[in-house]
């Protein structure tokens, strides 16, 4: 800040005006009190003149600062940072395209976000970099960082740019950037921290583990499939998935984030290749089950051909409990919005089906809440804004001790909102 006092900024002259004005006001007040001058109107005139000089100097300082910091932009950023810092502490686990949707919506209401991302990807650009350079697969992590970024659109386009020709064909710039940053910084966590500064990320993005892990799946036929990119290609149902090594170690920051969270979000995303892999890191699953946070599972809108073909709502939850045990989820958030018929037919031709909420009773100790969650753009996917508001309303309903008196970017979270939710 001291550099603002260097010649050329025109700030010193206005600061001097403010100082002179205050001196004049102080002198007028002192003269009136000490000398009891008969002509009090002289001192009053000096006081008002000093006040005018202070006002002129203050206006000039404000104009200079506004010009330097970008008019209203600096005030808006300051307000946003202060307001977002008061938001709930949320940890979201997943990967693929589902987790960024959660982050993109919630970042408008809180900066206390931690994204825990699976690192078992072995296909595409991430798989090639993993094999060639020995780095953790950066693809899902890159998508989460971009989703949380508070940067200009050009920076987002740059990180998501994918080369279409030459030796770099198939690689995205963001993946290459993270791989280079790891080599420069010395370790992956430092690389993420520095990259987050470049993108002005609202929150923290962490890998589920720093170990080089790989997934395997056992099918109903007894066949075992190796590699995340190969799981789901078989027409036979998946019985269970596992990880090698089975004793992968999570980051201490991940466990701490789960312990301190007000809410933990699982999904949406690929059940066997995005959500469950995070929970196969045993300490993460245990921390989640022991956490006092509100634990929400966001149900997928559609089944995934090959991976969850013909899966019902119950099948998804049964798979989670089969791998991690009970007590993992408190609330299930499911869509009740009517799906566009044209889009639905297209998905059905590819073998996907809607995942509907169960009718009637379900299972004790688990609440199912239905909300309209679909984006209206011809593609069947969650709308980030709708999903974020639905999750915040769950906080109000199930954690009133936290929500009482809190305001999140103009959204007052009080008891009145609890009556707007519907359960099935």
C-alpha positions as CSV (number, residue, x, y, z in Angstrom):
1,X,0.0,0.0,0.0
2,X,2.9,2.4,0.6
3,X,3.5,2.5,-3.1
4,X,0.3,4.5,-3.4
5,X,2.3,7.4,-1.9
6,X,4.8,7.5,-4.8
7,X,4.6,10.4,-7.2
8,X,2.0,10.1,-10.0
9,X,-1.0,8.7,-8.1
10,X,-2.3,12.2,-7.0
11,X,-3.2,10.6,-3.6
12,X,-0.9,12.7,-1.4
13,X,-2.5,16.0,-2.3
14,X,-6.0,14.9,-1.3
15,X,-4.6,13.4,2.0
16,X,-2.9,16.8,2.6
17,X,-6.3,18.5,2.1
18,X,-7.9,16.2,4.6
19,X,-5.2,16.9,7.1
20,X,-5.4,20.7,6.6
21,X,-9.2,20.6,6.9
22,X,-9.0,18.7,10.2
23,X,-6.4,21.2,11.5
24,X,-8.7,24.1,10.6
25,X,-11.7,22.5,12.3
26,X,-9.6,21.7,15.4
27,X,-8.2,25.2,15.5
28,X,-11.6,26.8,15.3
29,X,-13.0,24.6,18.1
30,X,-10.0,25.3,20.3
31,X,-10.1,29.0,19.7
32,X,-13.8,29.1,20.6
33,X,-13.3,27.2,23.8
34,X,-10.1,28.8,25.0
35,X,-10.5,32.5,24.1
36,X,-14.3,32.8,24.4
37,X,-14.1,35.1,21.4
38,X,-17.1,37.4,21.0
39,X,-17.1,37.1,17.2
40,X,-18.0,33.4,17.3
41,X,-19.2,33.5,13.8
42,X,-15.5,33.8,12.6
43,X,-14.6,30.5,14.3
44,X,-17.8,28.9,12.9
45,X,-16.9,30.0,9.4
46,X,-13.4,28.5,9.8
47,X,-14.9,25.3,11.1
48,X,-17.3,24.9,8.1
49,X,-14.5,25.8,5.7
50,X,-12.3,23.1,7.3
51,X,-15.2,20.6,7.0
52,X,-15.6,21.5,3.3
53,X,-11.8,20.9,2.7
54,X,-12.1,17.5,4.5
55,X,-15.0,16.6,2.3
56,X,-13.1,17.7,-0.9
57,X,-10.0,15.7,0.1
58,X,-12.1,12.6,1.0
59,X,-13.9,12.8,-2.3
60,X,-10.6,13.1,-4.1
61,X,-9.1,10.1,-2.3
62,X,-12.2,8.0,-3.1
63,X,-11.9,9.0,-6.8
64,X,-8.3,8.0,-6.9
65,X,-8.9,4.7,-5.2
66,X,-11.9,3.9,-7.4
67,X,-9.8,4.6,-10.5
68,X,-6.9,2.4,-9.3
69,X,-9.1,-0.5,-8.1
70,X,-11.7,-0.5,-10.8
71,X,-14.7,1.6,-9.8
72,X,-17.4,-0.5,-8.1
73,X,-15.6,-3.7,-8.7
74,X,-13.3,-3.5,-5.7
75,X,-16.2,-2.8,-3.4
76,X,-18.2,-5.7,-4.8
77,X,-15.2,-8.1,-4.4
78,X,-14.7,-6.9,-0.8
79,X,-18.3,-7.4,0.0
80,X,-18.4,-10.8,-1.6
81,X,-15.4,-12.1,0.2
82,X,-16.8,-11.0,3.6
83,X,-20.2,-12.3,2.9
84,X,-19.1,-15.6,1.4
85,X,-16.7,-16.2,4.3
86,X,-19.8,-16.4,6.6
87,X,-21.3,-19.2,4.6
88,X,-21.6,-22.9,5.7
89,X,-18.6,-25.2,5.6
90,X,-19.3,-27.7,2.9
91,X,-17.3,-30.7,1.8
92,X,-18.3,-32.3,-1.5
93,X,-17.0,-35.6,-2.7
94,X,-17.1,-37.0,-6.2
95,X,-15.5,-36.5,-9.6
96,X,-16.4,-36.4,-13.3
97,X,-19.0,-33.9,-14.4
98,X,-21.3,-34.1,-11.3
99,X,-19.1,-32.6,-8.7
100,X,-18.4,-29.3,-10.6
101,X,-22.1,-28.7,-10.8
102,X,-22.4,-28.8,-7.0
103,X,-19.4,-26.5,-6.6
104,X,-20.5,-24.0,-9.3
105,X,-23.8,-23.5,-7.5
106,X,-22.6,-23.3,-3.9
107,X,-19.7,-21.0,-4.6
108,X,-22.2,-18.2,-5.0
109,X,-23.2,-18.6,-1.3
110,X,-20.1,-19.7,0.5
111,X,-16.3,-19.7,0.1
112,X,-15.9,-22.4,2.8
113,X,-15.9,-25.2,0.2
114,X,-13.7,-28.2,0.0
115,X,-13.9,-30.5,-3.0
116,X,-12.5,-34.0,-2.5
117,X,-11.8,-35.5,-6.0
118,X,-11.2,-39.1,-7.0
119,X,-7.8,-39.7,-8.6
120,X,-8.4,-43.1,-10.1
121,X,-8.9,-41.8,-13.7
122,X,-6.8,-43.7,-16.2
123,X,-8.3,-42.7,-19.5
124,X,-8.1,-39.8,-21.9
125,X,-5.6,-36.9,-21.4
126,X,-5.4,-37.6,-17.6
127,X,-4.5,-41.2,-18.2
128,X,-1.8,-40.3,-20.7
129,X,-0.2,-37.8,-18.4
130,X,-0.4,-40.3,-15.6
131,X,1.4,-42.9,-17.6
132,X,4.0,-40.6,-19.2
133,X,4.9,-38.3,-16.3
134,X,3.7,-40.2,-13.3
135,X,1.5,-37.4,-12.1
136,X,-1.9,-37.7,-10.5
137,X,-4.7,-37.6,-13.1
138,X,-5.5,-33.9,-13.3
139,X,-8.7,-33.9,-15.4
140,X,-11.4,-34.0,-12.7
141,X,-9.4,-31.8,-10.4
142,X,-9.1,-29.2,-13.2
143,X,-12.8,-29.2,-13.8
144,X,-13.4,-28.6,-10.1
145,X,-10.9,-25.7,-10.0
146,X,-12.6,-24.1,-13.0
147,X,-16.0,-24.5,-11.4
148,X,-14.8,-22.7,-8.3
149,X,-12.8,-20.1,-10.1
150,X,-13.7,-16.4,-9.8
151,X,-11.9,-15.4,-13.0
152,X,-12.6,-13.9,-16.3
153,X,-14.2,-16.2,-18.9
154,X,-11.0,-16.1,-21.0
155,X,-9.1,-17.8,-18.2
156,X,-11.8,-20.5,-17.9
157,X,-11.7,-21.0,-21.7
158,X,-7.9,-21.3,-21.6
159,X,-7.9,-24.0,-18.9
160,X,-10.6,-25.9,-20.7
161,X,-9.1,-25.6,-24.1
162,X,-8.3,-29.0,-25.7
163,X,-5.8,-29.4,-28.5
164,X,-7.2,-31.0,-31.6
165,X,-4.1,-31.7,-33.7
166,X,-0.4,-32.6,-33.3
167,X,1.4,-34.4,-30.5
168,X,-0.8,-32.6,-27.9
169,X,-4.1,-33.8,-29.5
170,X,-6.6,-34.7,-26.8
171,X,-4.8,-32.8,-24.0
172,X,-6.4,-29.8,-22.3
173,X,-4.2,-26.8,-21.4
174,X,-5.4,-27.1,-17.8
175,X,-4.1,-30.6,-17.5
176,X,-0.7,-29.7,-18.9
177,X,-0.6,-26.6,-16.7
178,X,-1.2,-28.7,-13.5
179,X,1.3,-31.3,-14.6
180,X,3.9,-28.6,-15.2
181,X,3.0,-26.8,-12.0
182,X,3.6,-30.1,-10.0
183,X,7.1,-30.4,-11.5
184,X,7.8,-26.7,-10.7
185,X,6.3,-26.6,-7.2
186,X,7.7,-30.0,-6.2
187,X,4.5,-31.7,-5.0
188,X,0.9,-31.9,-6.2
189,X,-0.7,-30.2,-3.2
190,X,1.5,-27.1,-3.6
191,X,0.8,-27.2,-7.3
192,X,-3.0,-27.1,-6.6
193,X,-2.5,-24.2,-4.1
194,X,-0.6,-22.1,-6.5
195,X,-2.9,-22.9,-9.4
196,X,-5.9,-21.9,-7.2
197,X,-4.3,-18.5,-6.7
198,X,-4.0,-18.1,-10.5
199,X,-7.7,-18.9,-10.9
200,X,-8.8,-17.1,-7.8
201,X,-10.6,-20.3,-6.6
202,X,-13.3,-19.9,-4.0
203,X,-12.5,-22.8,-1.7
204,X,-10.1,-25.7,-1.7
205,X,-9.7,-28.6,-4.1
206,X,-8.0,-31.7,-2.7
207,X,-7.3,-35.2,-4.2
208,X,-8.7,-38.1,-2.3
209,X,-5.2,-39.5,-1.9
210,X,-1.7,-38.8,-3.2
211,X,-1.1,-42.5,-3.8
212,X,-1.2,-43.8,-7.3
213,X,-4.4,-45.8,-7.1
214,X,-6.3,-47.9,-9.7
215,X,-9.8,-49.3,-9.6
216,X,-11.0,-52.8,-10.3
217,X,-14.6,-54.1,-10.6
218,X,-16.0,-57.6,-10.1
219,X,-19.0,-58.4,-12.3
220,X,-21.9,-60.7,-11.6
221,X,-20.3,-63.3,-13.8
222,X,-17.2,-63.4,-11.6
223,X,-15.0,-61.6,-14.1
224,X,-12.7,-58.9,-12.8
225,X,-12.1,-55.7,-14.8
226,X,-9.1,-53.6,-14.2
227,X,-8.9,-49.8,-14.7
228,X,-11.4,-47.0,-14.2
229,X,-11.8,-46.4,-17.9
230,X,-12.9,-50.0,-18.5
231,X,-15.5,-50.3,-15.7
232,X,-19.0,-49.9,-17.1
233,X,-18.1,-51.1,-20.6
234,X,-19.4,-54.6,-19.8
235,X,-23.1,-55.5,-20.2
236,X,-22.9,-57.6,-17.0
237,X,-23.9,-56.0,-13.7
238,X,-21.2,-54.8,-11.3
239,X,-21.1,-56.5,-7.9
240,X,-18.5,-54.4,-6.3
241,X,-15.4,-52.3,-6.9
242,X,-12.1,-52.1,-5.2
243,X,-8.9,-50.1,-5.1
244,X,-5.3,-50.9,-5.4
245,X,-3.5,-50.4,-3.1
246,X,-6.4,-51.0,-0.7
247,X,-4.8,-49.0,2.1
248,X,-4.4,-45.7,0.3
249,X,-3.8,-42.7,2.6
250,X,-5.9,-39.6,2.5
251,X,-4.6,-36.0,3.0
252,X,-4.9,-34.8,6.6
253,X,-6.6,-31.7,5.2
254,X,-9.4,-33.9,3.8
255,X,-10.2,-35.6,7.1
256,X,-10.1,-32.3,8.9
257,X,-12.5,-30.7,6.4
258,X,-15.0,-33.5,6.8
259,X,-14.8,-33.2,10.6
260,X,-15.3,-29.5,10.6
261,X,-18.1,-29.4,7.9
262,X,-21.6,-28.3,8.4
263,X,-22.7,-30.3,5.4
264,X,-21.1,-33.1,3.3
265,X,-22.4,-33.7,-0.2
266,X,-22.1,-37.0,-2.1
267,X,-22.9,-36.9,-5.8
268,X,-24.3,-36.5,-8.3
269,X,-21.9,-38.5,-10.5
270,X,-20.9,-41.9,-11.7
271,X,-21.7,-44.3,-8.8
272,X,-18.8,-46.8,-9.2
273,X,-16.2,-44.5,-10.7
274,X,-16.7,-41.1,-9.1
275,X,-18.4,-41.4,-5.8
276,X,-17.5,-44.8,-4.3
277,X,-13.7,-44.5,-5.1
278,X,-13.4,-41.6,-2.7
279,X,-15.1,-43.7,0.0
280,X,-12.8,-46.7,-0.7
281,X,-10.0,-44.6,0.9
282,X,-11.0,-46.1,4.3
283,X,-10.2,-43.1,6.6
284,X,-12.5,-40.9,4.4
285,X,-15.4,-43.3,4.7
286,X,-14.9,-43.6,8.5
287,X,-14.6,-39.8,8.9
288,X,-17.8,-39.4,7.0
289,X,-19.8,-41.9,9.0
290,X,-18.5,-40.3,12.3
291,X,-19.1,-36.7,11.1
292,X,-21.7,-34.6,12.8
293,X,-22.3,-32.8,9.5
294,X,-25.5,-33.1,7.6
295,X,-24.7,-35.8,5.0
296,X,-26.6,-35.4,1.8
297,X,-26.6,-37.8,-1.2
298,X,-27.7,-36.1,-4.4
299,X,-29.3,-38.8,-6.5
300,X,-28.5,-39.0,-10.2
301,X,-31.1,-37.9,-12.7
302,X,-30.5,-40.8,-15.1
303,X,-28.9,-44.2,-14.9
304,X,-25.6,-44.7,-16.6
305,X,-25.5,-47.4,-19.3
306,X,-23.0,-50.1,-18.5
307,X,-22.4,-48.9,-14.9
308,X,-25.8,-48.6,-13.4
309,X,-28.1,-50.0,-16.1
310,X,-31.7,-50.5,-14.9
311,X,-30.7,-49.3,-11.4
312,X,-33.5,-48.1,-9.2
313,X,-33.2,-45.4,-6.5
314,X,-32.8,-48.1,-3.9
315,X,-30.0,-49.9,-5.9
316,X,-27.8,-46.8,-5.8
317,X,-28.1,-46.5,-2.0
318,X,-27.6,-50.3,-1.6
319,X,-24.4,-50.1,-3.5
320,X,-23.1,-47.3,-1.3
321,X,-23.9,-49.3,1.9
322,X,-22.5,-52.5,0.4
323,X,-19.1,-50.8,0.0
324,X,-18.9,-48.5,3.0
325,X,-21.7,-49.6,5.4
326,X,-24.7,-47.9,6.9
327,X,-24.8,-44.5,8.5
328,X,-23.3,-42.8,5.5
329,X,-26.2,-40.6,4.5
330,X,-28.8,-38.6,6.5
331,X,-30.8,-37.1,3.6
332,X,-31.3,-38.0,0.0
333,X,-32.0,-35.2,-2.5
334,X,-33.9,-36.4,-5.6
335,X,-35.4,-34.6,-8.6
336,X,-39.2,-34.3,-9.0
337,X,-39.1,-32.1,-12.1
338,X,-40.8,-33.4,-15.2
339,X,-38.1,-34.4,-17.8
340,X,-38.4,-33.1,-21.3
341,X,-39.9,-35.8,-23.5
342,X,-37.6,-35.2,-26.5
343,X,-34.4,-35.3,-24.4
344,X,-35.7,-38.3,-22.4
345,X,-36.2,-40.3,-25.6
346,X,-32.7,-39.5,-26.8
347,X,-31.2,-40.8,-23.5
348,X,-33.4,-43.9,-23.6
349,X,-32.0,-44.7,-27.0
350,X,-28.6,-44.7,-25.4
351,X,-29.8,-47.1,-22.7
352,X,-30.3,-44.6,-19.8
353,X,-33.5,-44.4,-17.7
354,X,-34.7,-41.8,-15.1
355,X,-34.0,-42.4,-11.5
356,X,-37.2,-41.8,-9.7
357,X,-37.8,-41.2,-6.0
358,X,-39.4,-44.2,-4.2
359,X,-43.1,-44.2,-3.5
360,X,-44.4,-44.6,0.0
361,X,-42.1,-45.6,2.8
362,X,-38.5,-46.2,2.2
363,X,-36.2,-47.0,5.1
364,X,-36.0,-45.8,8.7
365,X,-33.4,-43.2,9.6
366,X,-33.2,-41.8,6.1
367,X,-35.2,-38.8,4.8
368,X,-35.9,-38.4,1.1
369,X,-36.5,-34.8,-0.1
370,X,-37.7,-34.1,-3.7
371,X,-37.1,-30.8,-5.5
372,X,-37.1,-29.5,-9.1
373,X,-33.4,-29.8,-10.0
374,X,-33.1,-30.0,-13.8
375,X,-31.6,-27.4,-16.0
376,X,-33.8,-26.3,-18.9
377,X,-31.5,-26.5,-21.8
378,X,-32.3,-29.7,-23.7
379,X,-29.8,-31.8,-21.8
380,X,-30.8,-33.8,-18.7
381,X,-28.5,-32.5,-16.0
382,X,-28.7,-30.7,-12.7
383,X,-29.0,-27.0,-12.6
384,X,-26.3,-25.5,-10.4
385,X,-28.4,-22.7,-9.0
386,X,-31.4,-25.0,-8.2
387,X,-29.2,-27.6,-6.6
388,X,-27.4,-25.0,-4.5
389,X,-30.6,-23.5,-3.1
390,X,-32.0,-27.0,-2.4
391,X,-28.9,-27.9,-0.4
392,X,-29.0,-24.6,1.5
393,X,-32.7,-25.2,2.4
394,X,-31.7,-28.7,3.7
395,X,-29.3,-26.9,6.0
396,X,-32.1,-24.7,7.3
397,X,-34.4,-27.6,7.8
398,X,-32.1,-30.1,9.4
399,X,-29.5,-27.8,11.0
400,X,-31.5,-25.0,12.5
401,X,-28.8,-24.5,15.2
402,X,-26.5,-23.4,12.4
403,X,-29.0,-21.5,10.2
404,X,-30.5,-19.3,12.9
405,X,-29.6,-15.7,12.1
406,X,-27.3,-16.4,9.2
407,X,-27.5,-14.5,6.0
408,X,-25.8,-15.8,2.8
409,X,-25.4,-13.2,0.1
410,X,-28.9,-11.7,0.8
411,X,-30.6,-15.1,1.3
412,X,-31.9,-15.1,4.9
413,X,-31.8,-18.6,6.3
414,X,-34.4,-18.6,9.1
415,X,-37.2,-20.9,10.3
416,X,-39.6,-19.6,7.7
417,X,-37.8,-21.4,4.9
418,X,-38.2,-24.8,6.6
419,X,-41.9,-24.8,5.8
420,X,-41.2,-24.5,2.1
421,X,-39.6,-28.0,1.8
422,X,-41.6,-31.1,0.9
423,X,-40.7,-34.7,1.9
424,X,-41.7,-37.9,0.3
